[in-house]
Amino acid sequence: MDNYVFGFRAVIEAIESGKEIEKIYLKKDAQSDLTKELYATVKGHNIPVIRVPVEKIERITKKNHQGVLAFISPIEYQRITQIIPKLYEDAKSPFIVILDGVTDVRNFGAIARTCECAGVDAIVTSQTNTAPVNADAIKTSAGALLSLPVCREHNLEYIVNFLKDSGLKIIAASEKAVQDYTAISYTEPIAIVMGAEDKGISPEILALCDEHVRIPLLGNIQSLNVSVAAGILIYEAVKQRV
């Protein structure tokens, strides 16, 4: 079970005390002064506030939650805008993995495990529509999520543009791509983008990518598990970069 706090005062105090908040559930019709205070407190902290039916909160706790519940993250999120300059200062060639809409915690954990083993410098996810860093994700990652930098960003389009401006080549894994994943260079600073298994990478992000590559599929099933696909691309990069 995730660690959480509930009630407006408890949630506000948790934010103000510097606790890392994964996300906040707020009752759909909450409109009180405390609701406004909560939003004011959240501002600038990069914490997603998700409006939900009260029943969703009550499936987690039946106590006096006042229509608000915050999940405490087991990790401290980092900012990719701070990591990239540090990598260059240390004379390293950045190697980043971006997850666009990957919501399954076990896939997320498996990708994180591969990233840690392959020497990836950071994982970037969106603030919403992404798998939480919870006990299942950490277990599947074999603890990698406790040491690998994870950056939860509000605007992935902005971050992709930041990475491009910082000299990274953005590589998208797409079933619709024509180019084989082995046909490009991964030796320069790169970010590999993986999308959700059902929808793939969002059109907005896909349009910003420098390279679109595909993994050959020779059987009847026309898609790979996203964690497997990520592993194939990540280790192609490792092969070329070592």
Buried (B, 14 or more C-beta within 10 A) or exposed (E): EBEBBBBBEBBBEBBEEEBBBBBBBBBEEBEEEBBEEBEEBBEEEBBBBEEBEBEBBBEBEEEEBBBBBBBEBBBEBBBBBEBBEEBBEEEEBBBBBBBBBBBBBBBBBBBBBBBBBBBBBBBBBBBEBBBBBBBBBBEBBBBBBBEBBBBBBEEBBEBBEBBBEBEBBBBBBBEEBEEEBBEBEBEEBBBBBBBBBEEBBBEEBBEBBBBBBBBEEEEEEEEBEBBBBBBBBBEBBBEBBE
